[in-house]
Amino acid sequence: MTTDAATPFHDLDAYVALPRLAGLTLSPDGSRLVTAVQTLDPKRTRYVTALWEVDPTGGSPARRLTRSAKGESSALFAANGDLLFTSARPDADTGDTDDGAPRPALWLLPAGGGEARVVATAPGGVGGVTVARDGSTVSVAASLLPSSTGLDDDAKRRKARKDHKVAAILHDGYPVRYWDHDLGPDRPHRFVADLAALTDEVPGALVPAPSSGEKEEETPEPPKAPGSSSATSRPPRARRSRTRTPT
């Protein structure tokens, strides 16, 4: 009787340490393919995600595109071939946020090569990135405090909450909790920007996305492997509540 050679599946620690692939993003011309790869951090206590480029034809070995302790997610190609992604890693130009907790920002890795740079930020972070199939329009989700009139006002209100050590959340609707964390006090909004107008020096300003007067409050998506978002599809969401904005 013969025994099979040992594999990572014979040992739980080795199995947990296996790299995990999540999501595939294809460039508009079909020449580039990007995936997210999760690996254990040096302490082996959490997974860190990096973006890798894979040759769709299989002719070249995969190569790593990003590297940071915070990881990268939500990779999407713009129409011109630039790669967009979100990450909470520190920005070399601005450093960390005031409270020492960096928020996810929108980064752009040029198609022609070079360093990735921040192109859009929000006080509460950005996510839910989508891009136009043709053109340079990008849309992101960013959460604002209920009384905030815009991103600048939201930053002031968040600073005031921090300075006065306010952590309470007033719930006036349902749901109030999602998995292992409370919802609020901020609520998601959708913003748009023109990638063509964004510069290397200053992160571009986001403007509210056009709406029909109804603001939709959505429960965050279930935790998933970074890099699995796309501009054309979205996994099913949990139940959501709607708040009608007074006219």
N, C-alpha and C positions, 0 to 999 in steps of 0.2 A: 504494500500500500504506500502510495507517494503523498507527500504533503505539498501543497502549493507554496511557492515562495512568498515571503512576507511582503505585504503591500501597506500603504497608508491606511487601508481599511481594516487592518488587523490591530491597529492601535488607535485609541480614541484621540490622544494628543496629536498624533501625526495626521489623523483625519481632519481635526479642527484647524490644523495649520495649512491645509491645502488652499492654494489661491482660489478665489471665487470670481467668476466672470459674471457680469451683469450688464445687459443692454448693449445694443449695437447701433451705431450711428453712421450712416453712409453719406458721403459728400454728394452735392447735387449732380456732379458729373460722373459719379460712380467709381472714381479712381482711388478714394481714400475711405478706410473703414476704421472707426474708433470704438473701443470698448472700455469699460471700467473694470479694473482688477482689484479685488480686495485681498489684502494680506495682513497678518498679525503684526502689531507694532512690536518694538524691541522688548517691551515688558510682557508681551503675549496676553494682554488684558482686553484689547479691542482691535477691531479691524480698521485699517486705513486704506482709503481708495485712491488709486492713481489712474490716469488715462493712458492707454496704450493704443498705438496705431498698428493695424494689421493690414497686410497686403491682400486685397481681395482676390488676387490671382494666385496667391501662395508662392510667389517667386522670391519674396524677401522675408527675412525674419521680422517678428514683431519688435517694435521699439517703443520705449517709454517716453511719453510726452510731458508728464507733470510729476512733480515730487514735492510733497510738503507733509508736515505733521497733521495738519487739519484735513487733508484730503480734498478731492475735487469730485463734482457730480454734475448731473444735468447737461451733459455734453451735447451740443447741437452745432451743425454747420450752417453758416450764413450763406446767402446766395452766391457771394463772391469767393467762397471757399475758406474764409476765416472760421476758426473753431471757437465757439462760445462755451463757457462753463461757469458754474458757481463754486465758490470756495470761501471759507472763513480764514484762510491763511493771511498773515499780515501783508499789508501793502508796503513795499519798500519806500514809496514816496511819502506816505502819511503815517505809517506805524499803526499801532493798535488803537482801539477806541478808548474813550475816557474811562470807562468802567473796567477796562482790562479784559473784556469779553468780545473779541472780534465777531462781527456779524457777517453772514454770507454776502458776498458782493458778486457782481457779474464781471467776469474776466474774458479777455479776447486774446487768442493766440493767432498771430497773423499767418495766413496761408503761405506766405513767402519765407517764413522763418523769423526768428527773433524771440525776445522775451515776451511772456504773457503780461498784460497790463489790465488794470481795473478800468472799466468803461461806465459802470453805473453802480451806485450805492444807495442805501436807504437806512435810516436810523435803526429800524428793526430787522434789517437784512432783506435780501431778495431771493426769490425762488420761482418755480413754475415758469421757466423760460420757454417762450415760443418765438419763432422767427417766420418772416414771410417767405414763401417759396420763391417769389421773384421780387427783388427790391431789397431795401436795407432796413425795413422796419423790424424792431424787436420789441417784445412785450414781456414784462415780468410782473410777478405778484409781490406786493410789499404790504406789510401790516401797519396800520396807523391806529393810534389811540382814538377812542370814539369822538372826542371833541376837537381833534386836530383838523386844521383846514388845509394842510399840505405837508410836504416833507420837512420843510424848515420849521414849521410850527410844531410838528411832531417831535423833532429833535429837542426843542425847547421844553416841551411837556415831559418828555422822558427824562431830561436832565433835572427838572423840578421834582419829579417823583423820586429820583435817586437821591437828590440833595436832602429831601425831607424824609427819606427812608420809608417811602410808601410802597407796600407790597400787596395791599388788599386788592381784590377784584370784585366789582359789583356785577353780579349776573342778573340780567333782565330778560333772559330767553333760554332756550334749550338748543343744543346740549351745553353742558357746563364743564364736562370733562371728557378727555379722549385718551384711552388706554392708560398711561401712567402719568399724565399731566393735566393740569387745569387749562381750560381755554380762556383766552383773554389776558389782560384787558384789551389788547389791540385786536383789530379785525382786518381781514385781508381785503386789499384793493388791487385793481389792475392798472398798470402804467405802461406807457409806450415811449419809445425813443427812436431816433434815426441814427443808425450806426455810422452812416456817412458823415454825420456832423460831429461825431465824437473824436476828441483829440488825444494825443499822447500825454498832455500835461495835466488836464483837469478831467475828472470823471464827468460824463455827460449828465445833464439834468433830465429827470424823468418827468413826464406830464401825465395826468390822469387819462386813462383810456376813455374814448367816447362811450356813452351809455344811453339807455332809453329812459333814464330817470329812476330805475330800480337798481338798488345796490344788493348784490348777492353775497351773503355771508356763507362761506363754505368751510366745513370741517376739514382740517388737514388730512392729507392722504395717509394711509397706514405706513409705518416705517418700512422702507424697502432699500434694496441695494442701490447706492448712488450710481448715476449714469444711465438709469433706465427710462428717463423722461424722453419724450419726443415732441416734435412740433405738430404732428398730425394725429396722435392717438394719446389717450389718457386712461389709466386703469379706473375701474369703478370706484366711486367715492362713497364714504359713509353718509349717513343721513345728514341733511343740511337744513338750516333754517334761513328764512328770508326776512329782511328788514326793508320796508319801503321807505325811501327817502322822501320827506315832505317836499312838495313843490311850491 
